[in-house]
Amino acid sequence: MEQTLSRILFLQRQRTDNWWVEPALVLFGLGAFIVYATWAAFQGSHYYTVAYLSPFYSPLIYVKSGVAGAAPLWHALLGEWPSWWPSFLPASPAFLILIFPGLFRFTCYYYRGAYYKAFAGSPPGCAVGAVPQKNYRGETFLLIFQNLHRYALYMALIYLLILGADAVAAYFHEGVFGFGVGSLVLTLNPILLGFYTLGCHSFRHLIGGRKDCFSCAGAGPLNGVYQKVSWMNRNHKLFAWLSLIWVGVSDVYVRLVSMGIISDWNTWGI
Ligand code: FES
């Protein structure tokens, strides 16, 4: 068997469909998002405007006052930017929090399948010859890291609540209720993230009472919730992409308004 597999060459296949389109789109889409998110995290500025906080910077642990487009100091959980921060790194609040959503996406079962194909060609597609590997040992050594997903889920659930609170805060400018385009942008963000996060395989396992066979155990009190979670799970790829794109759109929107490149239509007349 092993010898047979080793004779299958990279990209060798009998498939006649355009199997390469999806990995190519993942390569471009995920690659573009990673480049943009890294750039945005390094800025440390223009992440707040009107009543809108970019999701790339939420929750705010510290704020560096006096930076263009920085949030007001009261917004930070721990106050002013700390003096212990290494001077060779930009003073960006995003560095303190992006690790958790990044870990959640990186270890997601859907994304793993997608980026293994698109970035590593391992394999490039179903029933397509993979990049030859010597001594493949399965998910061992560094790949054990992928098992952190269930713990990343707990953090993602907390982030969902925080981003929900940010969406509510986007309807209050200096204590006055109102709304703008940014309020709607930041409202859609936790909704899409909710569909993605609550459709997680680990969450489905959790809500199913951590049983390997939910239906074998008979319908329990959470059966209705389980069915809804299962629907989100069946559409996990769709919500993975919609939520990813919308997180990026939210940051771009807040950034452009903060920089004065576009104006936010809102009821506060700002
Ligand atoms: S499997 Fe995709 S978020 Fe958990």
py3Dmol code that shows the C-alpha trace and the ligand (Angstrom):
import py3Dmol

protein = """\
ATOM      1  CA  MET A   1       0.000   0.000   0.000  1.00  0.00           C
ATOM      2  CA  GLU A   2       2.764   2.385   1.023  1.00  0.00           C
ATOM      3  CA  GLN A   3       4.686   1.606  -2.150  1.00  0.00           C
ATOM      4  CA  THR A   4       1.588   2.173  -4.256  1.00  0.00           C
ATOM      5  CA  LEU A   5       1.008   5.558  -2.625  1.00  0.00           C
ATOM      6  CA  SER A   6       4.613   6.618  -3.075  1.00  0.00           C
ATOM      7  CA  ARG A   7       4.287   6.018  -6.825  1.00  0.00           C
ATOM      8  CA  ILE A   8       1.427   8.543  -7.107  1.00  0.00           C
ATOM      9  CA  LEU A   9       3.094  11.715  -8.320  1.00  0.00           C
ATOM     10  CA  PHE A  10       2.379  15.273  -7.262  1.00  0.00           C
ATOM     11  CA  LEU A  11      -0.794  16.524  -9.034  1.00  0.00           C
ATOM     12  CA  GLN A  12      -1.334  13.107 -10.658  1.00  0.00           C
ATOM     13  CA  ARG A  13      -5.065  12.408 -10.907  1.00  0.00           C
ATOM     14  CA  GLN A  14      -7.890  10.997 -12.930  1.00  0.00           C
ATOM     15  CA  ARG A  15     -10.234  13.864 -12.096  1.00  0.00           C
ATOM     16  CA  THR A  16     -11.332  15.916 -15.094  1.00  0.00           C
ATOM     17  CA  ASP A  17     -13.116  18.736 -13.232  1.00  0.00           C
ATOM     18  CA  ASN A  18     -11.611  22.115 -12.271  1.00  0.00           C
ATOM     19  CA  TRP A  19     -10.480  20.769  -8.879  1.00  0.00           C
ATOM     20  CA  TRP A  20      -7.813  23.491  -8.580  1.00  0.00           C
ATOM     21  CA  VAL A  21     -10.251  26.429  -8.528  1.00  0.00           C
ATOM     22  CA  GLU A  22     -11.189  26.110  -4.842  1.00  0.00           C
ATOM     23  CA  PRO A  23      -7.608  25.776  -3.512  1.00  0.00           C
ATOM     24  CA  ALA A  24      -6.592  28.710  -5.733  1.00  0.00           C
ATOM     25  CA  LEU A  25      -9.397  30.862  -4.312  1.00  0.00           C
ATOM     26  CA  VAL A  26      -8.390  29.862  -0.765  1.00  0.00           C
ATOM     27  CA  LEU A  27      -4.763  30.685  -1.513  1.00  0.00           C
ATOM     28  CA  PHE A  28      -5.695  34.123  -2.805  1.00  0.00           C
ATOM     29  CA  GLY A  29      -8.490  34.900  -0.295  1.00  0.00           C
ATOM     30  CA  LEU A  30      -6.832  33.642   2.864  1.00  0.00           C
ATOM     31  CA  GLY A  31      -3.452  34.988   1.750  1.00  0.00           C
ATOM     32  CA  ALA A  32      -4.947  38.452   1.150  1.00  0.00           C
ATOM     33  CA  PHE A  33      -6.683  38.417   4.531  1.00  0.00           C
ATOM     34  CA  ILE A  34      -3.505  37.414   6.386  1.00  0.00           C
ATOM     35  CA  VAL A  35      -1.491  40.147   4.652  1.00  0.00           C
ATOM     36  CA  TYR A  36      -4.140  42.797   5.365  1.00  0.00           C
ATOM     37  CA  ALA A  37      -4.720  41.722   8.989  1.00  0.00           C
ATOM     38  CA  THR A  38      -0.967  41.766   9.673  1.00  0.00           C
ATOM     39  CA  TRP A  39      -0.633  45.222   8.139  1.00  0.00           C
ATOM     40  CA  ALA A  40      -3.641  46.530  10.101  1.00  0.00           C
ATOM     41  CA  ALA A  41      -2.316  45.068  13.362  1.00  0.00           C
ATOM     42  CA  PHE A  42       1.034  46.822  12.866  1.00  0.00           C
ATOM     43  CA  GLN A  43      -0.611  50.234  12.409  1.00  0.00           C
ATOM     44  CA  GLY A  44      -1.729  50.807  16.018  1.00  0.00           C
ATOM     45  CA  SER A  45      -3.755  53.803  14.813  1.00  0.00           C
ATOM     46  CA  HIS A  46      -7.089  54.662  13.166  1.00  0.00           C
ATOM     47  CA  TYR A  47      -8.914  51.779  14.783  1.00  0.00           C
ATOM     48  CA  TYR A  48     -11.601  53.888  16.469  1.00  0.00           C
ATOM     49  CA  THR A  49     -13.987  56.576  15.303  1.00  0.00           C
ATOM     50  CA  VAL A  50     -17.424  57.981  16.227  1.00  0.00           C
ATOM     51  CA  ALA A  51     -18.551  55.070  18.450  1.00  0.00           C
ATOM     52  CA  TYR A  52     -16.983  52.328  16.399  1.00  0.00           C
ATOM     53  CA  LEU A  53     -14.107  50.065  17.466  1.00  0.00           C
ATOM     54  CA  SER A  54     -12.412  47.870  14.866  1.00  0.00           C
ATOM     55  CA  PRO A  55     -12.830  44.163  15.705  1.00  0.00           C
ATOM     56  CA  PHE A  56      -9.092  43.712  15.075  1.00  0.00           C
ATOM     57  CA  TYR A  57      -8.502  45.767  18.237  1.00  0.00           C
ATOM     58  CA  SER A  58     -11.219  44.446  20.513  1.00  0.00           C
ATOM     59  CA  PRO A  59     -11.081  43.946  23.456  1.00  0.00           C
ATOM     60  CA  LEU A  60      -8.836  46.907  24.150  1.00  0.00           C
ATOM     61  CA  ILE A  61      -6.411  46.050  26.936  1.00  0.00           C
ATOM     62  CA  TYR A  62      -4.286  49.213  26.791  1.00  0.00           C
ATOM     63  CA  VAL A  63      -4.566  52.424  24.803  1.00  0.00           C
ATOM     64  CA  LYS A  64      -1.706  54.675  23.744  1.00  0.00           C
ATOM     65  CA  SER A  65      -3.045  58.191  24.103  1.00  0.00           C
ATOM     66  CA  GLY A  66      -2.293  60.836  21.505  1.00  0.00           C
ATOM     67  CA  VAL A  67      -2.195  58.412  18.580  1.00  0.00           C
ATOM     68  CA  ALA A  68      -4.350  59.334  15.562  1.00  0.00           C
ATOM     69  CA  GLY A  69      -7.575  57.364  15.552  1.00  0.00           C
ATOM     70  CA  ALA A  70      -6.928  55.766  18.956  1.00  0.00           C
ATOM     71  CA  ALA A  71      -9.823  54.957  21.275  1.00  0.00           C
ATOM     72  CA  PRO A  72     -10.441  57.150  24.328  1.00  0.00           C
ATOM     73  CA  LEU A  73      -8.538  56.010  27.421  1.00  0.00           C
ATOM     74  CA  TRP A  74     -11.699  54.988  29.291  1.00  0.00           C
ATOM     75  CA  HIS A  75     -12.218  52.310  26.655  1.00  0.00           C
ATOM     76  CA  ALA A  76      -9.130  50.353  27.752  1.00  0.00           C
ATOM     77  CA  LEU A  77      -9.487  47.626  30.360  1.00  0.00           C
ATOM     78  CA  LEU A  78      -6.095  48.404  31.948  1.00  0.00           C
ATOM     79  CA  GLY A  79      -5.593  52.040  30.959  1.00  0.00           C
ATOM     80  CA  GLU A  80      -2.575  53.770  29.440  1.00  0.00           C
ATOM     81  CA  TRP A  81      -0.049  51.922  27.272  1.00  0.00           C
ATOM     82  CA  PRO A  82       2.540  50.148  29.512  1.00  0.00           C
ATOM     83  CA  SER A  83       6.154  51.277  29.751  1.00  0.00           C
ATOM     84  CA  TRP A  84       7.407  47.646  29.649  1.00  0.00           C
ATOM     85  CA  TRP A  85       6.335  47.256  26.014  1.00  0.00           C
ATOM     86  CA  PRO A  86       9.437  46.554  23.854  1.00  0.00           C
ATOM     87  CA  SER A  87      10.400  49.653  21.868  1.00  0.00           C
ATOM     88  CA  PHE A  88      11.145  47.672  18.698  1.00  0.00           C
ATOM     89  CA  LEU A  89       7.443  46.740  18.411  1.00  0.00           C
ATOM     90  CA  PRO A  90       4.747  49.256  17.429  1.00  0.00           C
ATOM     91  CA  ALA A  91       2.441  50.145  20.321  1.00  0.00           C
ATOM     92  CA  SER A  92      -0.540  48.373  18.816  1.00  0.00           C
ATOM     93  CA  PRO A  93      -3.383  47.023  21.000  1.00  0.00           C
ATOM     94  CA  ALA A  94      -4.096  44.448  18.274  1.00  0.00           C
ATOM     95  CA  PHE A  95      -0.911  42.540  19.167  1.00  0.00           C
ATOM     96  CA  LEU A  96      -2.339  41.754  22.593  1.00  0.00           C
ATOM     97  CA  ILE A  97      -5.548  40.120  21.435  1.00  0.00           C
ATOM     98  CA  LEU A  98      -5.324  38.790  17.867  1.00  0.00           C
ATOM     99  CA  ILE A  99      -3.637  35.564  18.985  1.00  0.00           C
ATOM    100  CA  PHE A 100      -6.927  34.088  20.225  1.00  0.00           C
ATOM    101  CA  PRO A 101      -9.168  34.553  17.157  1.00  0.00           C
ATOM    102  CA  GLY A 102      -6.119  33.703  15.037  1.00  0.00           C
ATOM    103  CA  LEU A 103      -5.670  30.429  16.908  1.00  0.00           C
ATOM    104  CA  PHE A 104      -9.378  29.645  16.569  1.00  0.00           C
ATOM    105  CA  ARG A 105      -9.296  30.080  12.788  1.00  0.00           C
ATOM    106  CA  PHE A 106      -5.929  28.403  12.364  1.00  0.00           C
ATOM    107  CA  THR A 107      -7.046  25.226  14.157  1.00  0.00           C
ATOM    108  CA  CYS A 108     -10.589  25.177  12.684  1.00  0.00           C
ATOM    109  CA  TYR A 109     -11.315  21.827  11.034  1.00  0.00           C
ATOM    110  CA  TYR A 110     -12.583  23.513   7.875  1.00  0.00           C
ATOM    111  CA  TYR A 111      -9.637  25.917   7.512  1.00  0.00           C
ATOM    112  CA  ARG A 112      -7.147  23.147   8.178  1.00  0.00           C
ATOM    113  CA  GLY A 113      -8.485  21.153   5.247  1.00  0.00           C
ATOM    114  CA  ALA A 114      -8.526  24.284   3.113  1.00  0.00           C
ATOM    115  CA  TYR A 115      -5.038  25.613   3.850  1.00  0.00           C
ATOM    116  CA  TYR A 116      -3.390  22.205   3.826  1.00  0.00           C
ATOM    117  CA  LYS A 117      -4.622  21.945   0.229  1.00  0.00           C
ATOM    118  CA  ALA A 118      -4.012  25.549  -0.832  1.00  0.00           C
ATOM    119  CA  PHE A 119      -0.745  26.395   0.929  1.00  0.00           C
ATOM    120  CA  ALA A 120       0.967  23.026   1.383  1.00  0.00           C
ATOM    121  CA  GLY A 121      -0.458  20.925  -1.458  1.00  0.00           C
ATOM    122  CA  SER A 122      -0.927  18.194   1.068  1.00  0.00           C
ATOM    123  CA  PRO A 123      -2.890  17.028  -0.874  1.00  0.00           C
ATOM    124  CA  PRO A 124      -3.796  19.818  -3.377  1.00  0.00           C
ATOM    125  CA  GLY A 125      -7.282  18.326  -3.731  1.00  0.00           C
ATOM    126  CA  CYS A 126      -9.263  15.189  -3.004  1.00  0.00           C
ATOM    127  CA  ALA A 127      -7.911  12.285  -5.075  1.00  0.00           C
ATOM    128  CA  VAL A 128      -5.049  14.458  -6.397  1.00  0.00           C
ATOM    129  CA  GLY A 129      -1.415  13.427  -5.869  1.00  0.00           C
ATOM    130  CA  ALA A 130       0.168  15.199  -2.885  1.00  0.00           C
ATOM    131  CA  VAL A 131       3.596  16.740  -2.374  1.00  0.00           C
ATOM    132  CA  PRO A 132       5.773  13.683  -1.628  1.00  0.00           C
ATOM    133  CA  GLN A 133       6.601  13.384   2.061  1.00  0.00           C
ATOM    134  CA  LYS A 134       9.172  11.197   3.686  1.00  0.00           C
ATOM    135  CA  ASN A 135       8.470   9.798   7.112  1.00  0.00           C
ATOM    136  CA  TYR A 136       4.909  11.098   7.421  1.00  0.00           C
ATOM    137  CA  ARG A 137       3.789  10.333  10.968  1.00  0.00           C
ATOM    138  CA  GLY A 138       0.283  11.740  11.044  1.00  0.00           C
ATOM    139  CA  GLU A 139      -0.693  14.508  13.460  1.00  0.00           C
ATOM    140  CA  THR A 140       2.273  14.280  15.790  1.00  0.00           C
ATOM    141  CA  PHE A 141       4.985  16.676  16.991  1.00  0.00           C
ATOM    142  CA  LEU A 142       4.014  20.287  16.117  1.00  0.00           C
ATOM    143  CA  LEU A 143       0.694  19.210  14.624  1.00  0.00           C
ATOM    144  CA  ILE A 144      -0.492  18.227  18.126  1.00  0.00           C
ATOM    145  CA  PHE A 145      -0.903  21.994  18.431  1.00  0.00           C
ATOM    146  CA  GLN A 146      -4.042  21.624  16.293  1.00  0.00           C
ATOM    147  CA  ASN A 147      -5.750  19.870  19.203  1.00  0.00           C
ATOM    148  CA  LEU A 148      -5.951  23.224  20.989  1.00  0.00           C
ATOM    149  CA  HIS A 149      -9.051  23.960  18.953  1.00  0.00           C
ATOM    150  CA  ARG A 150     -11.573  23.120  21.660  1.00  0.00           C
ATOM    151  CA  TYR A 151      -9.806  25.531  24.037  1.00  0.00           C
ATOM    152  CA  ALA A 152      -9.634  28.207  21.352  1.00  0.00           C
ATOM    153  CA  LEU A 153     -13.400  27.765  21.055  1.00  0.00           C
ATOM    154  CA  TYR A 154     -13.910  28.813  24.682  1.00  0.00           C
ATOM    155  CA  MET A 155     -11.951  32.008  23.982  1.00  0.00           C
ATOM    156  CA  ALA A 156     -13.911  32.577  20.759  1.00  0.00           C
ATOM    157  CA  LEU A 157     -17.187  32.380  22.696  1.00  0.00           C
ATOM    158  CA  ILE A 158     -15.906  35.098  25.054  1.00  0.00           C
ATOM    159  CA  TYR A 159     -14.848  37.235  22.072  1.00  0.00           C
ATOM    160  CA  LEU A 160     -18.315  36.809  20.628  1.00  0.00           C
ATOM    161  CA  LEU A 161     -19.800  38.428  23.733  1.00  0.00           C
ATOM    162  CA  ILE A 162     -17.224  41.233  23.618  1.00  0.00           C
ATOM    163  CA  LEU A 163     -17.890  41.974  19.941  1.00  0.00           C
ATOM    164  CA  GLY A 164     -21.622  41.865  20.686  1.00  0.00           C
ATOM    165  CA  ALA A 165     -21.043  44.521  23.364  1.00  0.00           C
ATOM    166  CA  ASP A 166     -19.042  46.567  20.812  1.00  0.00           C
ATOM    167  CA  ALA A 167     -22.014  46.359  18.446  1.00  0.00           C
ATOM    168  CA  VAL A 168     -24.327  47.723  21.155  1.00  0.00           C
ATOM    169  CA  ALA A 169     -21.780  50.461  21.980  1.00  0.00           C
ATOM    170  CA  ALA A 170     -21.812  51.444  18.292  1.00  0.00           C
ATOM    171  CA  TYR A 171     -25.318  52.888  18.888  1.00  0.00           C
ATOM    172  CA  PHE A 172     -24.139  55.337  21.556  1.00  0.00           C
ATOM    173  CA  HIS A 173     -21.962  58.340  20.795  1.00  0.00           C
ATOM    174  CA  GLU A 174     -20.961  60.166  23.988  1.00  0.00           C
ATOM    175  CA  GLY A 175     -23.948  58.587  25.729  1.00  0.00           C
ATOM    176  CA  VAL A 176     -26.467  59.679  23.090  1.00  0.00           C
ATOM    177  CA  PHE A 177     -28.423  56.942  21.313  1.00  0.00           C
ATOM    178  CA  GLY A 178     -28.322  56.970  17.525  1.00  0.00           C
ATOM    179  CA  PHE A 179     -26.954  54.934  14.688  1.00  0.00           C
ATOM    180  CA  GLY A 180     -24.891  55.154  11.570  1.00  0.00           C
ATOM    181  CA  VAL A 181     -23.660  52.932   8.778  1.00  0.00           C
ATOM    182  CA  GLY A 182     -20.836  51.878  11.099  1.00  0.00           C
ATOM    183  CA  SER A 183     -23.381  50.678  13.689  1.00  0.00           C
ATOM    184  CA  LEU A 184     -24.867  48.346  11.095  1.00  0.00           C
ATOM    185  CA  VAL A 185     -21.435  47.164   9.932  1.00  0.00           C
ATOM    186  CA  LEU A 186     -20.424  46.342  13.517  1.00  0.00           C
ATOM    187  CA  THR A 187     -23.789  44.670  14.218  1.00  0.00           C
ATOM    188  CA  LEU A 188     -23.476  42.300  11.293  1.00  0.00           C
ATOM    189  CA  ASN A 189     -19.977  41.351  12.463  1.00  0.00           C
ATOM    190  CA  PRO A 190     -20.871  39.390  15.652  1.00  0.00           C
ATOM    191  CA  ILE A 191     -23.932  37.929  13.908  1.00  0.00           C
ATOM    192  CA  LEU A 192     -21.800  36.357  11.175  1.00  0.00           C
ATOM    193  CA  LEU A 193     -19.128  35.384  13.714  1.00  0.00           C
ATOM    194  CA  GLY A 194     -21.891  33.801  15.794  1.00  0.00           C
ATOM    195  CA  PHE A 195     -23.035  31.632  12.876  1.00  0.00           C
ATOM    196  CA  TYR A 196     -19.408  30.601  12.349  1.00  0.00           C
ATOM    197  CA  THR A 197     -18.481  30.019  16.007  1.00  0.00           C
ATOM    198  CA  LEU A 198     -21.700  28.236  16.998  1.00  0.00           C
ATOM    199  CA  GLY A 199     -21.362  25.977  13.971  1.00  0.00           C
ATOM    200  CA  CYS A 200     -17.933  24.807  15.183  1.00  0.00           C
ATOM    201  CA  HIS A 201     -17.532  21.032  15.342  1.00  0.00           C
ATOM    202  CA  SER A 202     -16.267  21.303  18.927  1.00  0.00           C
ATOM    203  CA  PHE A 203     -19.277  23.401  19.943  1.00  0.00           C
ATOM    204  CA  ARG A 204     -21.622  20.880  18.329  1.00  0.00           C
ATOM    205  CA  HIS A 205     -19.952  18.132  20.314  1.00  0.00           C
ATOM    206  CA  LEU A 206     -20.279  20.205  23.469  1.00  0.00           C
ATOM    207  CA  ILE A 207     -23.948  21.055  22.962  1.00  0.00           C
ATOM    208  CA  GLY A 208     -24.640  17.426  22.092  1.00  0.00           C
ATOM    209  CA  GLY A 209     -23.617  16.452  25.603  1.00  0.00           C
ATOM    210  CA  ARG A 210     -20.121  15.354  24.464  1.00  0.00           C
ATOM    211  CA  LYS A 211     -21.621  12.138  23.065  1.00  0.00           C
ATOM    212  CA  ASP A 212     -20.129  10.453  20.038  1.00  0.00           C
ATOM    213  CA  CYS A 213     -23.627   9.520  18.823  1.00  0.00           C
ATOM    214  CA  PHE A 214     -26.275  12.070  19.796  1.00  0.00           C
ATOM    215  CA  SER A 215     -29.135  10.312  18.003  1.00  0.00           C
ATOM    216  CA  CYS A 216     -28.263   6.976  19.692  1.00  0.00           C
ATOM    217  CA  ALA A 217     -28.838   8.602  23.077  1.00  0.00           C
ATOM    218  CA  GLY A 218     -32.349   9.734  22.144  1.00  0.00           C
ATOM    219  CA  ALA A 219     -33.647  13.300  21.900  1.00  0.00           C
ATOM    220  CA  GLY A 220     -32.590  15.209  24.982  1.00  0.00           C
ATOM    221  CA  PRO A 221     -33.719  18.607  26.275  1.00  0.00           C
ATOM    222  CA  LEU A 222     -31.174  20.305  24.012  1.00  0.00           C
ATOM    223  CA  ASN A 223     -32.359  18.532  20.865  1.00  0.00           C
ATOM    224  CA  GLY A 224     -33.760  21.733  19.293  1.00  0.00           C
ATOM    225  CA  VAL A 225     -30.541  23.638  19.966  1.00  0.00           C
ATOM    226  CA  TYR A 226     -28.511  20.722  18.656  1.00  0.00           C
ATOM    227  CA  GLN A 227     -30.466  20.716  15.383  1.00  0.00           C
ATOM    228  CA  LYS A 228     -29.854  24.445  14.910  1.00  0.00           C
ATOM    229  CA  VAL A 229     -26.165  24.051  15.692  1.00  0.00           C
ATOM    230  CA  SER A 230     -26.068  21.147  13.226  1.00  0.00           C
ATOM    231  CA  TRP A 231     -27.523  23.405  10.518  1.00  0.00           C
ATOM    232  CA  MET A 232     -24.814  26.004  11.171  1.00  0.00           C
ATOM    233  CA  ASN A 233     -22.263  23.186  11.179  1.00  0.00           C
ATOM    234  CA  ARG A 234     -23.424  21.977   7.757  1.00  0.00           C
ATOM    235  CA  ASN A 235     -22.865  25.531   6.476  1.00  0.00           C
ATOM    236  CA  HIS A 236     -19.605  26.015   8.344  1.00  0.00           C
ATOM    237  CA  LYS A 237     -17.529  26.784   5.261  1.00  0.00           C
ATOM    238  CA  LEU A 238     -19.952  29.474   4.136  1.00  0.00           C
ATOM    239  CA  PHE A 239     -19.977  31.196   7.531  1.00  0.00           C
ATOM    240  CA  ALA A 240     -16.212  30.788   7.888  1.00  0.00           C
ATOM    241  CA  TRP A 241     -15.754  32.901   4.775  1.00  0.00           C
ATOM    242  CA  LEU A 242     -18.584  35.385   5.335  1.00  0.00           C
ATOM    243  CA  SER A 243     -17.401  36.125   8.877  1.00  0.00           C
ATOM    244  CA  LEU A 244     -13.755  36.386   7.806  1.00  0.00           C
ATOM    245  CA  ILE A 245     -14.584  38.820   5.009  1.00  0.00           C
ATOM    246  CA  TRP A 246     -16.841  40.886   7.262  1.00  0.00           C
ATOM    247  CA  VAL A 247     -14.238  41.213  10.021  1.00  0.00           C
ATOM    248  CA  GLY A 248     -11.920  42.639   7.361  1.00  0.00           C
ATOM    249  CA  VAL A 249     -14.654  44.909   5.966  1.00  0.00           C
ATOM    250  CA  SER A 250     -15.380  46.198   9.489  1.00  0.00           C
ATOM    251  CA  ASP A 251     -11.754  47.163  10.064  1.00  0.00           C
ATOM    252  CA  VAL A 252     -11.496  48.784   6.627  1.00  0.00           C
ATOM    253  CA  TYR A 253     -14.679  50.782   7.263  1.00  0.00           C
ATOM    254  CA  VAL A 254     -13.615  52.046  10.710  1.00  0.00           C
ATOM    255  CA  ARG A 255     -10.122  52.828   9.377  1.00  0.00           C
ATOM    256  CA  LEU A 256     -11.336  54.800   6.348  1.00  0.00           C
ATOM    257  CA  VAL A 257     -13.796  56.835   8.442  1.00  0.00           C
ATOM    258  CA  SER A 258     -11.159  57.456  11.100  1.00  0.00           C
ATOM    259  CA  MET A 259      -8.667  58.633   8.464  1.00  0.00           C
ATOM    260  CA  GLY A 260     -11.265  60.972   6.951  1.00  0.00           C
ATOM    261  CA  ILE A 261     -11.163  59.197   3.584  1.00  0.00           C
ATOM    262  CA  ILE A 262     -14.900  58.437   3.729  1.00  0.00           C
ATOM    263  CA  SER A 263     -17.691  59.856   5.870  1.00  0.00           C
ATOM    264  CA  ASP A 264     -20.009  57.849   8.057  1.00  0.00           C
ATOM    265  CA  TRP A 265     -23.684  58.631   7.581  1.00  0.00           C
ATOM    266  CA  ASN A 266     -25.152  58.773  11.087  1.00  0.00           C
ATOM    267  CA  THR A 267     -27.894  60.351  13.157  1.00  0.00           C
ATOM    268  CA  TRP A 268     -25.402  62.239  15.357  1.00  0.00           C
ATOM    269  CA  GLY A 269     -24.438  64.520  12.474  1.00  0.00           C
ATOM    270  CA  ILE A 270     -20.702  63.909  12.926  1.00  0.00           C
TER     271      ILE A 270
END
"""
ligand_1 = """\
4
FES
S -14.346 23.502 13.420
Fe -14.287 25.406 12.459
S -14.436 26.755 14.125
Fe -14.371 24.807 15.106
"""
view = py3Dmol.view(width=600, height=400)
view.addModel(protein, "pdb")
view.setStyle({"model": 0}, {"cartoon": {"style": "trace"}})
view.addModel(ligand_1, "xyz")
view.setStyle({"model": 1}, {"stick": {}})
view.zoomTo()
view.show()
